[in-house]
Amino acid sequence: MGYKFSKEEMASIFSKLAVDYDVFAPVVKKGDGTFSDVDVVRYDKVSSLDEIEFKKKSDYSFKEALLPINETIFYFTEDETTVPKGPAKERLVFLRACDLNAVKRLDQIYLKNGFEDFYYKRTREMTKFVLMGCKESCTSGFCVSMGTNTTDEYDLYLKLDGDNAYVEAKDEKLAEAFKSGNEEAVSPDFVSENPTKVTLPKNITPETMKSELFKEYGNRCINCGRCNFVCPTCTCFTMQDIFYKDNEKNGERRRVWASCQVDGYTEIAGGHGFRSDNADRMRFKVMHKIHDFEKRFGYHMCVGCGRCDDVCPEYISYSNLVNRLGKECE
């Protein structure tokens, strides 16, 4: 059972929630796209319902609301280290079904992969998720093929339809804010078909790893890493030590997003490096998403959001590569 409100009533409730929670949602950034006259949809902190972009898929994922692009791990002086405080308030993150499925992937790596990441955990425990339904499929996504087009792991579902708003609240604390509404049956909108379809390769053999497809697509890659940075399930990072100019014995250590496609990612002490060839990097990325992760954890890493296809400046299609690889493995 859910609730029905007028859009004005919903806006008032949302304003009150924004006082108690830090709310992160997709927002249209005017002129912040690839060119000066191109918009981009990206996550940001919002204070009103009107700021949220409900219709378009975000160009960047929700990930930076849980994992900052640049995060200070600790500050250091000559004598001690200090861990910065975590979030001051609980968070509400608006996201779609594919991205909510991606949260499971992030949890797997940061909480259930043999250790619990302290920084991720403290933010994750203070985060609740608001599901945004998908009445129509985006053009590049293939969530149906990946089985990530539906989910029941949300704390709140919110739908705007004309002058009305519909809510289903699973979280007891959030539900208190909506009890003034008229009760009405509410169920999320999930897509059942995508224009883009993917058939995952089966019967993967050592010969699959030598496929010329990785070389073909790798030759077009310019190592910008944009596919990794917009991906909701990529979890790799590097570390940076920053020394302050006014006192070089003081500074901070930062965790910064990294990409398996960029130069220098696999370099180790002594100047040695692995996967210096683009074909090797392309193989690593693709097979990790559709084979290695699934072999280890029982489900695929990729959620089929299609952002990597959208953002690539060389028009490399991950979905096409997977489909061609699937045909080779038949």
C-alpha positions in Angstrom: 0.0 0.0 0.0 1.2 3.5 -0.8 0.1 7.1 -0.7 -1.1 9.7 -3.2 -0.3 13.4 -2.9 -0.6 16.5 -5.0 2.7 17.7 -6.4 2.5 20.7 -4.1 2.0 18.5 -1.0 4.9 16.3 -2.1 7.1 19.3 -2.6 6.4 20.5 1.0 7.1 17.0 2.4 10.3 16.9 0.4 11.5 20.2 1.7 11.1 18.9 5.3 13.0 15.7 4.4 15.8 17.8 3.0 16.3 19.3 6.4 16.8 16.0 8.1 18.7 14.3 5.2 21.3 15.2 2.7 19.5 14.4 -0.5 21.5 13.4 -3.7 19.8 13.0 -7.0 20.4 13.4 -10.7 20.4 17.1 -11.7 20.7 18.8 -15.2 23.9 20.8 -15.3 23.4 23.4 -17.9 26.4 23.8 -20.2 28.6 21.4 -18.2 28.7 18.7 -20.9 31.4 17.9 -23.4 30.9 21.3 -25.1 29.9 24.6 -23.7 26.4 24.4 -25.1 25.8 20.7 -24.0 24.1 19.8 -20.8 25.0 16.9 -18.6 22.9 15.0 -16.0 24.9 14.4 -12.9 24.4 13.7 -9.2 24.4 16.6 -6.8 23.0 17.6 -3.5 19.4 19.0 -3.8 17.0 20.8 -1.6 13.8 20.8 -3.7 11.9 18.3 -5.8 12.0 20.6 -8.8 15.8 20.2 -9.1 15.6 16.4 -9.7 15.7 15.1 -13.3 13.2 12.3 -13.4 13.0 11.7 -17.1 16.6 11.3 -18.4 19.1 8.7 -17.4 22.0 10.4 -15.5 25.2 10.5 -17.6 27.2 9.8 -14.4 26.1 7.2 -11.9 25.0 7.7 -8.3 28.4 6.2 -7.2 30.0 9.4 -6.1 27.3 9.9 -3.4 28.7 6.8 -1.7 32.3 6.9 -2.9 33.7 10.4 -3.4 35.9 10.9 -6.4 38.5 12.3 -4.1 38.3 11.3 -0.5 40.6 12.1 2.4 41.5 9.0 4.3 43.5 10.7 7.1 45.5 13.8 7.9 49.0 13.5 9.2 51.6 15.6 11.1 55.0 14.6 12.3 53.4 13.0 15.4 49.9 11.7 14.6 47.2 10.9 12.1 43.6 12.0 12.3 40.7 10.4 10.5 38.2 12.9 9.2 34.6 12.7 10.4 32.0 10.9 8.4 28.7 12.2 7.1 26.9 14.5 9.6 23.4 13.5 8.4 21.8 10.5 6.9 21.5 10.5 3.1 18.7 9.9 0.6 19.9 8.9 -2.8 17.5 8.8 -5.8 18.4 6.2 -8.3 16.9 3.7 -10.8 16.6 -0.1 -10.7 19.9 -0.8 -12.5 21.8 1.5 -10.2 20.1 0.1 -7.1 21.3 -3.3 -8.3 24.8 -1.8 -8.6 24.7 -1.0 -4.9 24.8 -4.8 -4.3 28.0 -4.9 -6.4 29.6 -2.1 -4.4 28.6 -3.8 -1.1 30.1 -7.0 -2.3 33.5 -5.4 -2.9 33.7 -3.0 0.0 31.9 -5.0 2.7 31.9 -8.7 1.8 35.2 -9.3 0.0 37.2 -10.5 3.0 37.1 -7.1 4.8 34.9 -4.2 5.5 36.0 -0.8 4.2 35.7 1.6 7.1 35.0 4.7 5.0 32.5 3.1 2.7 30.7 1.3 5.5 30.1 4.5 7.6 28.6 6.3 4.6 26.6 3.2 3.5 25.0 2.7 6.9 23.7 6.3 6.8 22.3 6.0 3.3 18.7 5.2 2.2 17.7 4.7 -1.4 14.7 6.3 -3.2 13.7 4.3 -6.3 12.9 6.2 -9.5 10.8 4.1 -11.8 11.5 3.6 -15.5 8.3 3.9 -17.5 10.3 3.7 -20.8 13.7 2.2 -21.5 16.7 4.3 -22.3 18.3 3.6 -25.7 21.7 2.2 -24.7 20.8 0.3 -21.6 20.4 -3.5 -21.5 19.3 -4.0 -17.9 16.7 -6.6 -19.0 19.4 -8.8 -20.5 21.4 -8.5 -17.2 18.3 -9.1 -15.0 18.7 -5.8 -13.3 15.6 -4.1 -14.6 13.7 -4.8 -11.3 14.4 -4.5 -7.6 12.7 -4.6 -4.3 15.6 -3.3 -2.3 14.5 0.3 -2.0 13.6 2.3 1.1 11.2 4.6 -0.7 9.6 4.7 -4.2 8.6 8.1 -5.6 6.7 8.7 -8.8 5.6 12.0 -10.3 2.7 11.8 -12.7 1.3 15.1 -13.9 0.0 17.0 -10.9 0.2 14.0 -8.6 2.9 12.2 -6.7 2.8 8.5 -5.6 4.8 7.1 -2.8 5.6 3.7 -1.3 7.6 3.8 1.9 9.3 0.6 3.1 11.5 2.3 5.7 9.5 3.0 8.9 11.2 6.2 9.7 10.6 7.6 6.2 7.0 6.3 6.2 6.2 8.7 9.1 6.6 11.6 6.7 3.9 10.4 4.3 1.0 9.2 6.6 -1.0 12.3 5.8 -1.6 11.2 2.2 -4.5 9.3 0.8 -3.9 5.5 0.7 -3.6 4.1 -2.7 -2.0 1.0 -4.3 1.4 2.0 -5.6 3.8 -0.2 -7.5 7.1 0.8 -9.2 7.4 1.2 -13.0 10.0 -1.3 -14.4 10.9 -1.7 -18.0 10.4 -5.2 -19.5 12.2 -4.7 -22.8 15.2 -2.7 -24.0 16.1 -1.6 -27.6 19.6 -2.8 -26.8 19.9 -6.5 -26.0 23.0 -8.5 -24.9 23.7 -12.2 -25.1 26.4 -13.1 -22.6 29.1 -15.5 -23.9 28.9 -19.1 -22.7 31.5 -21.9 -22.7 34.3 -19.4 -22.2 37.7 -21.1 -22.8 41.3 -20.0 -22.7 40.9 -19.4 -26.5 38.2 -16.8 -25.7 40.8 -14.8 -23.8 42.9 -14.6 -27.0 40.1 -13.3 -29.2 41.1 -10.8 -31.8 38.1 -8.7 -30.7 40.0 -7.4 -27.8 42.7 -6.1 -30.1 40.2 -4.7 -32.5 38.4 -2.6 -29.9 41.6 -2.0 -27.9 43.2 -0.3 -30.9 40.5 2.3 -30.8 40.8 3.0 -27.1 42.6 6.3 -26.1 42.9 5.3 -22.5 40.8 8.2 -21.1 39.1 6.0 -18.5 35.7 7.6 -19.0 33.9 4.2 -19.2 35.2 3.3 -15.7 34.4 6.7 -14.2 30.7 6.7 -15.3 30.2 3.0 -14.4 28.2 2.4 -11.2 30.1 -0.9 -10.4 33.7 0.0 -11.0 35.5 0.1 -7.6 39.2 0.6 -8.3 41.1 3.5 -6.7 44.6 4.7 -6.2 46.2 6.5 -3.2 47.8 10.0 -3.2 49.9 11.6 -0.4 49.5 15.4 -0.4 52.2 17.4 1.4 51.2 21.0 2.4 53.4 23.8 1.1 53.5 25.7 4.4 54.7 22.6 6.2 55.9 19.7 4.1 55.8 17.4 7.1 52.1 17.8 7.3 49.5 16.6 4.8 46.8 14.1 3.9 46.3 10.8 2.2 43.6 10.6 -0.3 41.7 7.8 -2.0 41.1 8.7 -5.7 39.1 6.9 -8.4 41.3 5.0 -10.8 40.8 3.2 -14.1 42.1 -0.1 -15.4 42.2 1.5 -18.9 44.6 4.4 -18.2 48.3 4.4 -18.4 50.2 3.7 -15.2 47.3 1.9 -13.5 49.3 -1.4 -13.2 52.7 0.0 -12.6 54.5 -1.4 -9.5 57.7 -0.7 -7.7 60.8 -1.0 -9.8 59.1 0.4 -12.9 57.4 -2.9 -13.8 53.9 -2.8 -15.3 51.2 -5.2 -16.4 48.6 -4.9 -19.2 50.4 -2.2 -21.0 48.8 -3.3 -24.2 45.3 -1.9 -24.9 44.0 -5.3 -26.0 45.0 -6.7 -22.6 43.2 -3.8 -20.8 40.1 -4.3 -22.8 40.0 -8.0 -22.1 40.5 -7.4 -18.4 37.7 -4.9 -18.2 35.2 -6.9 -20.2 35.9 -10.3 -18.8 35.8 -9.0 -15.2 32.3 -7.5 -15.8 30.8 -10.6 -17.4 32.8 -13.6 -16.3 35.3 -13.3 -13.5 33.1 -11.5 -11.0 30.2 -13.9 -11.7 32.5 -16.9 -11.3 33.5 -15.6 -7.8 30.3 -14.2 -6.4 27.5 -15.9 -8.4 26.2 -12.9 -10.4 27.6 -10.5 -13.0 29.2 -7.2 -12.2 27.7 -5.4 -15.1 24.2 -4.1 -14.6 23.5 -3.0 -18.2 23.1 0.8 -17.6 24.8 1.5 -20.9 26.7 4.6 -19.7 30.0 3.3 -21.0 28.6 3.2 -24.5 27.1 6.7 -24.1 30.3 8.3 -22.9 33.1 6.8 -25.0 34.7 9.5 -27.3 35.8 6.7 -29.7 32.2 5.2 -29.9 33.5 1.9 -28.6 30.4 -0.2 -27.8 30.8 -2.5 -24.8 27.4 -4.1 -25.6 28.4 -4.9 -29.2 31.7 -6.3 -28.1 29.9 -8.6 -25.6 27.5 -9.7 -28.3 30.2 -10.5 -30.8 32.1 -12.4 -28.1 29.0 -14.4 -27.4 28.7 -15.4 -31.0 32.4 -16.5 -31.0 31.6 -18.8 -28.0 28.6 -20.5 -29.6 
